[in-house]
Amino acid sequence: MPYTEEQVLATLPGIRPILEQIANKWSILILTFLCEQPKRFNALKRRLDGITQKALTESLRRLERNGLVARRVIPVSPVAVEYSITPLGRELQAPFLALYDWAVKHQREIEKAQRSFDSALKLSTSHERKLPPSQSPKK
């Protein structure tokens, strides 16, 4: 359902923090992996190449605080912690899948646009450098 600009502005203060937490790159990946099945902390860390232990801990805490992830302590030696997606978090599966499908569908177009932009930027920067000081754009 499309929203008017006024509706977005009216709701923005309340939903901005939620969107920032959900749209975080790690949050999206964590929730996507947990949709498949519950996972232990170290299994998540291995799947999320490049995430630090601190970033994973902070992301999981935010997701748990927002009711999107459940944390369960498994009383084994050593103690293990397992994370699973909650019903509320599972509701994000369809929007995330739609976003993923969109990215797959438009990946080549986006890469082409990026190359075009980067080339134009290089030309622009290169052109500015060649101008005599009297003709250089003022900053």
N, C-alpha and C positions, 0 to 999 in steps of 0.2 A: 504494500500500500504506500503510495507516494505521500510524502509529508510536505507541507508548505514550509517556506523559509521561516515564517513566524512560529510554526509548531516546533521546528527544530531548535530555534533560539530559545523558546520557552522551556523545553525539556533538557537542553544541553547541560546546564549546571548539575543536574542529577545523574545524567547518564554518561557524561564525559569520563568520569573515573572508571566506570564499569567497562566502557568501550576500550579505554586505554589498557586496562588489565587483560581483557579478553583478546584484544588485537595484538598483544605483545607476541613477537615471533616465537618465543619459547612456549607461551601458553597455548597457542594454536597447535603446535606440534605435540605437546604433552597431551592435550585433550584428544587429538587425533589418534595417538598411540593407545591411550587408555580406552578408547571406544572399542578397540579390538578385544582387549582383555585386561584385567588388573595386572599391574607390574610392580615389582620391587624397585626401590630407589636406584640401585646399581644397574638394574636392567634398563631403566629409563635413561640413566646417564650414558650407558653404552650406545643406546639407540640415537641419542641426541648428540651427535658428533660436534664437538666444539663448545658444548655448554660446560661451565664450571660448576663445581659442587655448590658453591654459594648461589649462583644464578638459579640452579635447579631447585635448591631448598627454598629460595625466596619465591620463585614461581609457584611451586607446589603449595606453599603457605597461603599465597594470595588466592589461588584457585580453591583451596579448602575454605578459606575465610568467606569467599563468595558463594559457597555451596555447590561448586561445580565438581569438586573432587573430594572423595572420602579417604581418610587415612586409617589404616588398621595395623596395630602392632601385633606381630606374630611372635609368641613367646617360645622362641627356639634359642639355642646357644650358637653364635651370638644372636642377639635380638634382631629381628628383621622387620622392616616396615613395608607394607604393600599399599599401593594407591589404586583406587578405582574411580571410575566416572560415576557421578550421581545421575538420577533421572533428569535433573535440571541441566546438568552438563551435557547429557546425551542429546538434549534438544538442540544443541549447537552443531551436532553432527551433519544435519542436512545443509545448513548455511555454509559450513566449512567445506563440505563436499562440492557445493555449487561454486564456491570460490576457487577450489582446487581445479574443478572441471574448466572453469573460465580461464584460469592461468595456463592449463595444458592447451586449450583450444587457441589461445592468443599468444602463446610463447614466441612464435616466430615473428609475429607482427611487432611485439614489444621489443624484441632484440633488434629488429630492423629500425624501429624508431630510435632506439638508444644509439645505434651506430650512426644514424643520420644526425642526431643531435650532437653527438661527440665530434663528428667530422665538422659540422658547422661551427661548433665552439672552437675547435682547433684553428679553423680558417679565420674566424673572427679574431681570436687571440693573436694569431700570426700576423694578420693584417694590421692590427693596432700597434704591434711592435715595430713594424716597418715604417710607420708614419713619422715624419719629422716632428720634433717636439712642439712646434707651433701648430700642427694639425691634430695632435693627439687629443682624444676626448678628455674633457675635464672630469675629475672625480670628486 
